[in-house]
Amino acid sequence: MAQLLEPLRILESNNSKCIIVMLNRPLYPDMKLIRFLWNKSVFKLSVDGGTNELYDNLSQNDECYIPDLISGDFDSLRPGVKEFFENKGVEIVSTPDQNYTDFTKALQLLAENMKLIKMNASCVIVLGAFGGRLDQIFANIDTLFHFEFSIPIYLMSESNLAVLLKEGSYKISVKSSFRDDWCGMVPMGEPCESVSTTGLKWNLNKQRLKFGELISTSNTFESGQTESVEIETDKPLLWTMGYSQF
C-alpha cells in the first residue's frame, strides 16, 4: 500500500499540528510562515545560530516565540542570547560531536524524546534548510537519510518544499490553494533504476533517474484539478514542489 503524504496540509488545515526545527538561516524571507506555523506546533527546537535569528526577529519582543529546546555545538549562539533563553526556562543541550551536523544531532535529540513530546503532530517542519552554502544544503538533505520517524520530515524555506522518498510507493496529496505549478524528482545518493509516476504532465514509466542522464526538474501537474501524485521508486528520491506563502 502506498504511503500517503500531505505536505501542504499544515497550511490548509486548522486542526493539523507540527513539530518545528529551526536551522541557522535568516528568518526574514519566511517570517509569515514562521508566525503561522509557530501557532500550529506542539514542539519547537532551535538549532545553534538559528536561535540568534529567533531572538533578533521575534523572541526579544514577543515571549510567545520561546522554543522548547535549543541544541548545537554553540559555535554560533551568542552568549547573551543563550542567557536570555536560559532565564526563560528553555532546555539547552550541548551536542559537541563534530562528526555530525547540528541538524543531524537535533533530529537525534528529537528521536530520543519523541515519546515525551505530544505526538498529535502530523509532520516535522524544518525551516531554513535551503539557501546559503551549497555544501550545507546537501548536508541538510543527507541528514534525512539517517532517520525513520513515524511522521514525515519536510524541508521548507521561502517557496520551496522537499521530502525524501525512500524505496517504496507514495501517494502525495497536492490539492491545496497554496500549491505552485512546479515540482521535481531528484535521485539522491545513487541512481534510481525504476521510477513510475501518475498525476504529472511528464510521467515516468519504470524509468531510470541519474545525474548525467535524466532528472525530473521543472515538471508540473497533469492539470489544475490534479489532487494527488503517485510515485513508486526503487531507491531514495527527493520530491520537491513549490508553494505560495500567505
N, C-alpha and C positions, 0 to 999 in steps of 0.2 A: 504493500500500500504506500502511496506517495505521501511524503511528509508535507503538511500544509504550513506555508509561511505567509504571514500577513505583515509585510514590512511597513506599510503606511497606516496600519490600523491605529497605531498610537496617536496619529494626527487626527484621525476621524472620530474615534470612539471616546465618549466621556467616561466610560467605565474601564477603559484599558489603562493598565499601570505598567511602570517600567522600573528598571534599575539604571542609574546614570553612572558612567565612568568618564571623568573629565581629564583629558590629556593636556600637555603643555603646549597649547596653541592660543593665539589671540582670540578672545571671545567676541570681539566686535561684530564680525560678519554673521555670527549665529545668535546674537543677543535675543531676538524674538523667540527663536526656537528654544533656547535655554530657559527663558522665563516660562514658556508654555510647558516644557517637559518637567521642569522642577516641581510644578504643582501636581504632576501625574506620577511622580516617582515615589517608591516605597523605601529606597535606599540610595544615598549619593556618596560616591567615592571620588575624591580628588587626588590627582597624581602629581606629586612634587611641584614643579614650576607652574602647573596649571592652577595651583592654589593661589599663587600670586595674582593671576588673572581674575580668579573668582573674587578675591579680596578687593582688588583695584576697581573692578567694574560693578560689583554688586554687594558683597558682604559688609563692607565697612559702613555702608549707608542703609542697609536693609538686613536686619537679622533673620529674615526668612531664609536667606541664602547661606545657611550654615551646613556643611556636609556632615555625614555621619562618620566618615573615616577619611584620613589623609595618609597616604603611603608614598614611599620612594626612597632613594638614597640621599635625598635632600641636598644635592649639589646645586639646586636652583632655588629652592624655597628660602625666601628671605627670613632672617631670624625674627623680625618684628611681626611678620605675618604668622609665623608658626606660634609665637607667643599669643597673638590675638585669638587664634582658634583654640589653643590650649585653654585659655581663660573661658572660652565658651563651652568647655567640656567635650570637645571633639576628640575622638580616639585617634592617636597619631602613632603609626607603626613604621619603624625604620626597616628598609629592605635593602641592605648594602651589597648584596651579591651582584657583582659586575658581570656575571655570566649570562644574565638575563636583563632585558629592558625593564624599565619601571612599569610599563604597561603590562608586560607578562607577569611581573611579580604582583601587580594589583589584581589581576584576574586569579592568580593563585590564592591570594587572601580571600577574594570573593568566593572562590570554590570551597575553601575551607570553612567559610562561615555561612554558606547558603542555608543551612538548617536553622540558623539563628535569625535570618532575615525573613521578614514577611514575604512568603513566596506566592502572593497573588499577582506577581508581576508576570507579564506576558513575554517580556524580552529584556535584554541588556542593550542599552544605547550607549555607544562610545562616541563622545564628542571630541572634535579636534584631531581626528585620525588622518586627515588629508591636509595638504598644503605644507610649505616649508621644505625641509630637506628631503630629497628623494630616498636616501637610504633609510630614513626614519619611517617614511610611508611604507616601504617594503617590510620593515621590521614590524610595523603595526599589523600588516596582513599576515606575516609569519606567525605572530602570536596566536592567531585564530586556529592554527594547525595544532596547537598544544592542548586544546580544551574541548571537552564534550559536556556542555551544560544541558540541563533539561529544557531550557528555553533558548531561543536563537540569540546570537550576538550580532547586532547591526552597527556598522561604522557609519556615522553621519557627520557631514560637515557642509555648510552652506547649502548647495543644491544637489549634493551627491549622497547616495546611499549604497552600501555594499554589504554582502553577506557571503561567507564561504560555504559552498555546497560541497560536502564530501560525497564519496561514492554512494549512489542511490538515486531514487526518484523523488521529485519535488513538484508540488503544485503551489505556485506563487500567486497570491491574490494581488491584482494590480488595479482593482476597482477603487478609485479614490479621486476626489476632486483636487487633490494635491499632486496627482501624477503628472510628470512631464512626459514628453513623447519619446525620449531616447532610452535605450537600455543596451546592455552588452554582456558578453560572457568571455572571461579571460582564463585560460588554463594556468594553474599556479603550481610551481614546483616540478611538474613533469607534464608531458603531453597527455591530453585526453584522447584515448583511442576511439571512443564511441560516444557521441553526444547526439541525442534526439530531442526535438522540441515541438511543441504546438503552441499556437497563440501569437506567434511573431510574424512580421512581414516576411522576413527571410529565415525560414525554419531550417533546422538541421535534421538529417536522417542518418543516424549512426555514422556521423562524420568525425574526422579527426581534427582536433584543435591543437595547434602547436606554434610557438613562436618561430618565425621563419617560413611558416606555411600559411595557416589560417587562424585568425582570432576574430571573434564576432564583436565588432565595435560599431557604433552608430546604427545599431539595429533599432527597430521600433515595433509597435504592436500591430497585430493583424488589422484592427480597426479601432475607432474611437469607442466602440462598445465592448472591446475585449475585457473580460473580467478576470481572467487568470492565464498564466503561462505555465505549461508543464515541461519539465526538464528531466531527462534521465542521463546521468553521466557515470562513467566508469572510474574517473579519477577526480581529484579536487578541482573545483571550478569556481571562480569568483563571479557572482551575479552582481551587476551594477545597474543602477537606474537613477533617473533624475526625478526630483520633486520640487515643487514650488513652496517657498516659505510664505508666511502669513501676510 
